[in-house]
């Protein structure tokens, strides 16, 4: 019984380690000057506000 718990713990730890390293590496998309482009996703709860476009213009 004790061997099964150790095996399961090792398997779970290996899966977590592999999953955490899966996002590392690989260069993203770059622009003309070689700088990496970052794309942000914005979620807004509720209805849009009156000045949404003004805010987005300043952010961009």
PDB file of N, CA, C and O in Angstrom, chain B, residues numbered from 101:
ATOM      1  N   UNK B 101       0.821  -1.195   0.000  1.00  0.00           N
ATOM      2  CA  UNK B 101       0.000   0.000   0.000  1.00  0.00           C
ATOM      3  C   UNK B 101       0.868   1.264   0.000  1.00  0.00           C
ATOM      4  O   UNK B 101       0.548   2.245  -0.671  1.00  0.00           O
ATOM      5  N   UNK B 102       1.960   1.228   0.754  1.00  0.00           N
ATOM      6  CA  UNK B 102       2.816   2.399   0.852  1.00  0.00           C
ATOM      7  C   UNK B 102       3.475   2.716  -0.490  1.00  0.00           C
ATOM      8  O   UNK B 102       3.646   3.891  -0.817  1.00  0.00           O
ATOM      9  N   UNK B 103       3.840   1.726  -1.260  1.00  0.00           N
ATOM     10  CA  UNK B 103       4.464   1.935  -2.559  1.00  0.00           C
ATOM     11  C   UNK B 103       3.507   2.653  -3.503  1.00  0.00           C
ATOM     12  O   UNK B 103       3.937   3.504  -4.281  1.00  0.00           O
ATOM     13  N   UNK B 104       2.225   2.330  -3.448  1.00  0.00           N
ATOM     14  CA  UNK B 104       1.245   2.970  -4.325  1.00  0.00           C
ATOM     15  C   UNK B 104       1.124   4.463  -4.040  1.00  0.00           C
ATOM     16  O   UNK B 104       0.982   5.252  -4.974  1.00  0.00           O
ATOM     17  N   UNK B 105       1.177   4.866  -2.774  1.00  0.00           N
ATOM     18  CA  UNK B 105       1.090   6.283  -2.416  1.00  0.00           C
ATOM     19  C   UNK B 105       2.314   7.043  -2.909  1.00  0.00           C
ATOM     20  O   UNK B 105       2.197   8.164  -3.404  1.00  0.00           O
ATOM     21  N   UNK B 106       3.488   6.431  -2.773  1.00  0.00           N
ATOM     22  CA  UNK B 106       4.703   7.080  -3.256  1.00  0.00           C
ATOM     23  C   UNK B 106       4.679   7.210  -4.777  1.00  0.00           C
ATOM     24  O   UNK B 106       5.069   8.244  -5.319  1.00  0.00           O
ATOM     25  N   UNK B 107       4.226   6.173  -5.459  1.00  0.00           N
ATOM     26  CA  UNK B 107       4.163   6.199  -6.915  1.00  0.00           C
ATOM     27  C   UNK B 107       3.183   7.272  -7.385  1.00  0.00           C
ATOM     28  O   UNK B 107       3.462   8.006  -8.333  1.00  0.00           O
ATOM     29  N   UNK B 108       2.036   7.356  -6.717  1.00  0.00           N
ATOM     30  CA  UNK B 108       1.039   8.351  -7.093  1.00  0.00           C
ATOM     31  C   UNK B 108       1.562   9.764  -6.844  1.00  0.00           C
ATOM     32  O   UNK B 108       1.344  10.654  -7.667  1.00  0.00           O
ATOM     33  N   UNK B 109       2.247   9.982  -5.723  1.00  0.00           N
ATOM     34  CA  UNK B 109       2.809  11.293  -5.414  1.00  0.00           C
ATOM     35  C   UNK B 109       3.874  11.684  -6.436  1.00  0.00           C
ATOM     36  O   UNK B 109       3.925  12.836  -6.866  1.00  0.00           O
ATOM     37  N   UNK B 110       4.703  10.756  -6.816  1.00  0.00           N
ATOM     38  CA  UNK B 110       5.728  11.020  -7.817  1.00  0.00           C
ATOM     39  C   UNK B 110       5.104  11.348  -9.175  1.00  0.00           C
ATOM     40  O   UNK B 110       5.564  12.253  -9.869  1.00  0.00           O
ATOM     41  N   UNK B 111       4.072  10.623  -9.544  1.00  0.00           N
ATOM     42  CA  UNK B 111       3.394  10.860 -10.819  1.00  0.00           C
ATOM     43  C   UNK B 111       2.752  12.243 -10.844  1.00  0.00           C
ATOM     44  O   UNK B 111       2.866  12.967 -11.833  1.00  0.00           O
ATOM     45  N   UNK B 112       2.078  12.608  -9.758  1.00  0.00           N
ATOM     46  CA  UNK B 112       1.433  13.917  -9.685  1.00  0.00           C
ATOM     47  C   UNK B 112       2.473  15.039  -9.706  1.00  0.00           C
ATOM     48  O   UNK B 112       2.285  16.044 -10.392  1.00  0.00           O
ATOM     49  N   UNK B 113       3.556  14.873  -8.966  1.00  0.00           N
ATOM     50  CA  UNK B 113       4.611  15.882  -8.951  1.00  0.00           C
ATOM     51  C   UNK B 113       5.244  16.041 -10.330  1.00  0.00           C
ATOM     52  O   UNK B 113       5.555  17.159 -10.741  1.00  0.00           O
ATOM     53  N   UNK B 114       5.435  14.948 -11.040  1.00  0.00           N
ATOM     54  CA  UNK B 114       6.004  15.011 -12.390  1.00  0.00           C
ATOM     55  C   UNK B 114       5.060  15.719 -13.348  1.00  0.00           C
ATOM     56  O   UNK B 114       5.491  16.522 -14.176  1.00  0.00           O
ATOM     57  N   UNK B 115       3.775  15.421 -13.235  1.00  0.00           N
ATOM     58  CA  UNK B 115       2.787  16.059 -14.105  1.00  0.00           C
ATOM     59  C   UNK B 115       2.718  17.564 -13.841  1.00  0.00           C
ATOM     60  O   UNK B 115       2.623  18.352 -14.782  1.00  0.00           O
ATOM     61  N   UNK B 116       2.765  17.965 -12.580  1.00  0.00           N
ATOM     62  CA  UNK B 116       2.754  19.389 -12.246  1.00  0.00           C
ATOM     63  C   UNK B 116       4.003  20.095 -12.756  1.00  0.00           C
ATOM     64  O   UNK B 116       3.924  21.212 -13.268  1.00  0.00           O
ATOM     65  N   UNK B 117       5.145  19.452 -12.621  1.00  0.00           N
ATOM     66  CA  UNK B 117       6.393  20.051 -13.103  1.00  0.00           C
ATOM     67  C   UNK B 117       6.378  20.199 -14.616  1.00  0.00           C
ATOM     68  O   UNK B 117       6.788  21.232 -15.145  1.00  0.00           O
ATOM     69  N   UNK B 118       5.911  19.180 -15.307  1.00  0.00           N
ATOM     70  CA  UNK B 118       5.850  19.250 -16.773  1.00  0.00           C
ATOM     71  C   UNK B 118       4.851  20.310 -17.216  1.00  0.00           C
ATOM     72  O   UNK B 118       5.103  21.026 -18.184  1.00  0.00           O
ATOM     73  N   UNK B 119       3.739  20.419 -16.534  1.00  0.00           N
ATOM     74  CA  UNK B 119       2.737  21.416 -16.880  1.00  0.00           C
ATOM     75  C   UNK B 119       3.216  22.835 -16.646  1.00  0.00           C
ATOM     76  O   UNK B 119       2.897  23.734 -17.424  1.00  0.00           O
ATOM     77  N   UNK B 120       3.975  23.045 -15.590  1.00  0.00           N
ATOM     78  CA  UNK B 120       4.459  24.393 -15.306  1.00  0.00           C
ATOM     79  C   UNK B 120       5.549  24.812 -16.292  1.00  0.00           C
ATOM     80  O   UNK B 120       5.713  26.004 -16.553  1.00  0.00           O
ATOM     81  N   UNK B 121       6.281  23.870 -16.834  1.00  0.00           N
ATOM     82  CA  UNK B 121       7.335  24.195 -17.799  1.00  0.00           C
ATOM     83  C   UNK B 121       6.821  24.274 -19.236  1.00  0.00           C
ATOM     84  O   UNK B 121       7.546  24.723 -20.123  1.00  0.00           O
ATOM     85  N   UNK B 122       5.594  23.850 -19.475  1.00  0.00           N
ATOM     86  CA  UNK B 122       5.066  23.826 -20.840  1.00  0.00           C
ATOM     87  C   UNK B 122       4.924  25.223 -21.421  1.00  0.00           C
ATOM     88  O   UNK B 122       5.024  25.389 -22.637  1.00  0.00           O
ATOM     89  N   UNK B 123       4.695  26.230 -20.589  1.00  0.00           N
ATOM     90  CA  UNK B 123       4.532  27.593 -21.076  1.00  0.00           C
ATOM     91  C   UNK B 123       5.833  28.317 -21.318  1.00  0.00           C
ATOM     92  O   UNK B 123       5.821  29.406 -21.891  1.00  0.00           O
ATOM     93  N   UNK B 124       6.934  27.769 -20.915  1.00  0.00           N
ATOM     94  CA  UNK B 124       8.227  28.429 -21.068  1.00  0.00           C
ATOM     95  C   UNK B 124       8.772  28.220 -22.483  1.00  0.00           C
ATOM     96  O   UNK B 124       8.472  27.233 -23.155  1.00  0.00           O
ATOM     97  N   UNK B 125       9.573  29.176 -22.895  1.00  0.00           N
ATOM     98  CA  UNK B 125      10.252  29.045 -24.178  1.00  0.00           C
ATOM     99  C   UNK B 125       9.419  29.555 -25.325  1.00  0.00           C
ATOM    100  O   UNK B 125       8.298  30.025 -25.129  1.00  0.00           O
ATOM    101  N   UNK B 126       9.953  29.467 -26.503  1.00  0.00           N
ATOM    102  CA  UNK B 126       9.253  29.917 -27.698  1.00  0.00           C
ATOM    103  C   UNK B 126       9.091  31.420 -27.722  1.00  0.00           C
ATOM    104  O   UNK B 126       8.451  31.996 -26.842  1.00  0.00           O
ATOM    105  N   UNK B 127       9.664  32.052 -28.716  1.00  0.00           N
ATOM    106  CA  UNK B 127       9.556  33.500 -28.826  1.00  0.00           C
ATOM    107  C   UNK B 127       8.239  33.837 -29.501  1.00  0.00           C
ATOM    108  O   UNK B 127       7.836  33.184 -30.464  1.00  0.00           O
ATOM    109  N   UNK B 128       7.578  34.855 -28.991  1.00  0.00           N
ATOM    110  CA  UNK B 128       6.292  35.283 -29.528  1.00  0.00           C
ATOM    111  C   UNK B 128       6.444  36.083 -30.814  1.00  0.00           C
ATOM    112  O   UNK B 128       7.526  36.141 -31.399  1.00  0.00           O
ATOM    113  N   UNK B 129       5.370  36.686 -31.237  1.00  0.00           N
ATOM    114  CA  UNK B 129       5.348  37.487 -32.459  1.00  0.00           C
ATOM    115  C   UNK B 129       6.116  38.788 -32.225  1.00  0.00           C
ATOM    116  O   UNK B 129       6.035  39.371 -31.143  1.00  0.00           O
ATOM    117  N   UNK B 130       6.856  39.242 -33.231  1.00  0.00           N
ATOM    118  CA  UNK B 130       7.633  40.469 -33.097  1.00  0.00           C
ATOM    119  C   UNK B 130       7.228  41.467 -34.180  1.00  0.00           C
ATOM    120  O   UNK B 130       6.670  41.090 -35.210  1.00  0.00           O
ATOM    121  N   UNK B 131       7.517  42.744 -33.931  1.00  0.00           N
ATOM    122  CA  UNK B 131       7.249  43.786 -34.914  1.00  0.00           C
ATOM    123  C   UNK B 131       8.487  44.020 -35.773  1.00  0.00           C
ATOM    124  O   UNK B 131       9.450  43.256 -35.704  1.00  0.00           O
ATOM    125  N   UNK B 132       8.458  45.083 -36.587  1.00  0.00           N
ATOM    126  CA  UNK B 132       9.565  45.344 -37.531  1.00  0.00           C
ATOM    127  C   UNK B 132      10.900  45.592 -36.830  1.00  0.00           C
ATOM    128  O   UNK B 132      11.953  45.241 -37.361  1.00  0.00           O
ATOM    129  N   UNK B 133      10.859  46.196 -35.639  1.00  0.00           N
ATOM    130  CA  UNK B 133      12.107  46.515 -34.934  1.00  0.00           C
ATOM    131  C   UNK B 133      12.587  45.376 -34.040  1.00  0.00           C
ATOM    132  O   UNK B 133      13.571  45.535 -33.318  1.00  0.00           O
ATOM    133  N   UNK B 134      11.903  44.226 -34.077  1.00  0.00           N
ATOM    134  CA  UNK B 134      12.335  43.069 -33.306  1.00  0.00           C
ATOM    135  C   UNK B 134      11.782  43.006 -31.903  1.00  0.00           C
ATOM    136  O   UNK B 134      12.114  42.088 -31.153  1.00  0.00           O
ATOM    137  N   UNK B 135      10.934  43.971 -31.523  1.00  0.00           N
ATOM    138  CA  UNK B 135      10.348  43.951 -30.188  1.00  0.00           C
ATOM    139  C   UNK B 135       9.175  42.980 -30.158  1.00  0.00           C
ATOM    140  O   UNK B 135       8.420  42.870 -31.124  1.00  0.00           O
ATOM    141  N   UNK B 136       9.032  42.279 -29.042  1.00  0.00           N
ATOM    142  CA  UNK B 136       7.949  41.306 -28.913  1.00  0.00           C
ATOM    143  C   UNK B 136       6.615  42.017 -28.726  1.00  0.00           C
ATOM    144  O   UNK B 136       6.514  42.977 -27.963  1.00  0.00           O
ATOM    145  N   UNK B 137       5.594  41.536 -29.428  1.00  0.00           N
ATOM    146  CA  UNK B 137       4.254  42.111 -29.352  1.00  0.00           C
ATOM    147  C   UNK B 137       3.473  41.378 -28.275  1.00  0.00           C
ATOM    148  O   UNK B 137       3.429  40.148 -28.251  1.00  0.00           O
ATOM    149  N   UNK B 138       2.859  42.143 -27.387  1.00  0.00           N
ATOM    150  CA  UNK B 138       2.036  41.570 -26.323  1.00  0.00           C
ATOM    151  C   UNK B 138       0.581  41.889 -26.598  1.00  0.00           C
ATOM    152  O   UNK B 138       0.221  43.054 -26.771  1.00  0.00           O
ATOM    153  N   UNK B 139      -0.256  40.867 -26.640  1.00  0.00           N
ATOM    154  CA  UNK B 139      -1.681  41.067 -26.880  1.00  0.00           C
ATOM    155  C   UNK B 139      -2.423  40.889 -25.559  1.00  0.00           C
ATOM    156  O   UNK B 139      -2.288  39.866 -24.888  1.00  0.00           O
ATOM    157  N   UNK B 140      -3.203  41.893 -25.203  1.00  0.00           N
ATOM    158  CA  UNK B 140      -3.959  41.856 -23.962  1.00  0.00           C
ATOM    159  C   UNK B 140      -5.429  41.612 -24.269  1.00  0.00           C
ATOM    160  O   UNK B 140      -5.957  42.118 -25.259  1.00  0.00           O
ATOM    161  N   UNK B 141      -6.088  40.831 -23.412  1.00  0.00           N
ATOM    162  CA  UNK B 141      -7.519  40.602 -23.523  1.00  0.00           C
ATOM    163  C   UNK B 141      -8.188  41.294 -22.363  1.00  0.00           C
ATOM    164  O   UNK B 141      -7.781  41.137 -21.212  1.00  0.00           O
ATOM    165  N   UNK B 142      -9.222  42.065 -22.669  1.00  0.00           N
ATOM    166  CA  UNK B 142      -9.883  42.866 -21.663  1.00  0.00           C
ATOM    167  C   UNK B 142     -11.324  42.416 -21.547  1.00  0.00           C
ATOM    168  O   UNK B 142     -12.061  42.424 -22.533  1.00  0.00           O
ATOM    169  N   UNK B 143     -11.733  42.025 -20.350  1.00  0.00           N
ATOM    170  CA  UNK B 143     -13.116  41.662 -20.071  1.00  0.00           C
ATOM    171  C   UNK B 143     -13.727  42.754 -19.207  1.00  0.00           C
ATOM    172  O   UNK B 143     -13.137  43.173 -18.211  1.00  0.00           O
ATOM    173  N   UNK B 144     -14.901  43.206 -19.591  1.00  0.00           N
ATOM    174  CA  UNK B 144     -15.568  44.250 -18.828  1.00  0.00           C
ATOM    175  C   UNK B 144     -16.906  43.713 -18.349  1.00  0.00           C
ATOM    176  O   UNK B 144     -17.701  43.206 -19.140  1.00  0.00           O
ATOM    177  N   UNK B 145     -17.147  43.828 -17.059  1.00  0.00           N
ATOM    178  CA  UNK B 145     -18.393  43.355 -16.482  1.00  0.00           C
ATOM    179  C   UNK B 145     -19.425  44.473 -16.568  1.00  0.00           C
ATOM    180  O   UNK B 145     -19.132  45.622 -16.236  1.00  0.00           O
ATOM    181  N   UNK B 146     -20.615  44.138 -17.008  1.00  0.00           N
ATOM    182  CA  UNK B 146     -21.684  45.128 -17.078  1.00  0.00           C
ATOM    183  C   UNK B 146     -21.742  45.800 -18.442  1.00  0.00           C
ATOM    184  O   UNK B 146     -21.083  45.379 -19.392  1.00  0.00           O
ATOM    185  N   UNK B 147     -22.540  46.846 -18.512  1.00  0.00           N
ATOM    186  CA  UNK B 147     -22.714  47.592 -19.764  1.00  0.00           C
ATOM    187  C   UNK B 147     -21.522  48.488 -20.023  1.00  0.00           C
ATOM    188  O   UNK B 147     -20.756  48.805 -19.113  1.00  0.00           O
ATOM    189  N   UNK B 148     -21.372  48.897 -21.282  1.00  0.00           N
ATOM    190  CA  UNK B 148     -20.271  49.794 -21.606  1.00  0.00           C
ATOM    191  C   UNK B 148     -20.571  51.192 -21.066  1.00  0.00           C
ATOM    192  O   UNK B 148     -21.729  51.580 -20.907  1.00  0.00           O
ATOM    193  N   UNK B 149     -19.512  51.929 -20.790  1.00  0.00           N
ATOM    194  CA  UNK B 149     -19.628  53.280 -20.251  1.00  0.00           C
ATOM    195  C   UNK B 149     -19.679  54.290 -21.393  1.00  0.00           C
ATOM    196  O   UNK B 149     -19.400  53.949 -22.542  1.00  0.00           O
ATOM    197  N   UNK B 150     -20.028  55.513 -21.079  1.00  0.00           N
ATOM    198  CA  UNK B 150     -20.155  56.556 -22.096  1.00  0.00           C
ATOM    199  C   UNK B 150     -18.824  56.902 -22.753  1.00  0.00           C
ATOM    200  O   UNK B 150     -18.801  57.237 -23.938  1.00  0.00           O
ATOM    201  N   UNK B 151     -17.728  56.831 -22.026  1.00  0.00           N
ATOM    202  CA  UNK B 151     -16.427  57.242 -22.552  1.00  0.00           C
ATOM    203  C   UNK B 151     -15.506  56.068 -22.874  1.00  0.00           C
ATOM    204  O   UNK B 151     -14.285  56.220 -22.835  1.00  0.00           O
ATOM    205  N   UNK B 152     -16.059  54.918 -23.186  1.00  0.00           N
ATOM    206  CA  UNK B 152     -15.234  53.743 -23.501  1.00  0.00           C
ATOM    207  C   UNK B 152     -14.269  54.006 -24.656  1.00  0.00           C
ATOM    208  O   UNK B 152     -13.087  53.675 -24.564  1.00  0.00           O
ATOM    209  N   UNK B 153     -14.757  54.588 -25.722  1.00  0.00           N
ATOM    210  CA  UNK B 153     -13.904  54.805 -26.897  1.00  0.00           C
ATOM    211  C   UNK B 153     -12.777  55.768 -26.577  1.00  0.00           C
ATOM    212  O   UNK B 153     -11.664  55.586 -27.072  1.00  0.00           O
ATOM    213  N   UNK B 154     -13.026  56.784 -25.769  1.00  0.00           N
ATOM    214  CA  UNK B 154     -11.972  57.737 -25.373  1.00  0.00           C
ATOM    215  C   UNK B 154     -10.892  57.021 -24.573  1.00  0.00           C
ATOM    216  O   UNK B 154      -9.701  57.243 -24.790  1.00  0.00           O
ATOM    217  N   UNK B 155     -11.307  56.174 -23.661  1.00  0.00           N
ATOM    218  CA  UNK B 155     -10.350  55.417 -22.856  1.00  0.00           C
ATOM    219  C   UNK B 155      -9.525  54.492 -23.751  1.00  0.00           C
ATOM    220  O   UNK B 155      -8.300  54.454 -23.635  1.00  0.00           O
ATOM    221  N   UNK B 156     -10.180  53.752 -24.636  1.00  0.00           N
ATOM    222  CA  UNK B 156      -9.467  52.841 -25.527  1.00  0.00           C
ATOM    223  C   UNK B 156      -8.500  53.571 -26.444  1.00  0.00           C
ATOM    224  O   UNK B 156      -7.410  53.070 -26.720  1.00  0.00           O
ATOM    225  N   UNK B 157      -8.889  54.752 -26.921  1.00  0.00           N
ATOM    226  CA  UNK B 157      -7.983  55.536 -27.768  1.00  0.00           C
ATOM    227  C   UNK B 157      -6.724  55.933 -26.998  1.00  0.00           C
ATOM    228  O   UNK B 157      -5.623  55.881 -27.545  1.00  0.00           O
ATOM    229  N   UNK B 158      -6.881  56.330 -25.730  1.00  0.00           N
ATOM    230  CA  UNK B 158      -5.702  56.716 -24.932  1.00  0.00           C
ATOM    231  C   UNK B 158      -4.833  55.503 -24.614  1.00  0.00           C
ATOM    232  O   UNK B 158      -3.606  55.599 -24.620  1.00  0.00           O
ATOM    233  N   UNK B 159      -5.472  54.349 -24.334  1.00  0.00           N
ATOM    234  CA  UNK B 159      -4.723  53.139 -24.039  1.00  0.00           C
ATOM    235  C   UNK B 159      -3.918  52.682 -25.245  1.00  0.00           C
ATOM    236  O   UNK B 159      -2.757  52.294 -25.118  1.00  0.00           O
ATOM    237  N   UNK B 160      -4.536  52.731 -26.407  1.00  0.00           N
ATOM    238  CA  UNK B 160      -3.858  52.294 -27.629  1.00  0.00           C
ATOM    239  C   UNK B 160      -2.829  53.330 -28.053  1.00  0.00           C
ATOM    240  O   UNK B 160      -2.150  53.147 -29.063  1.00  0.00           O
TER     241      UNK B 160
END
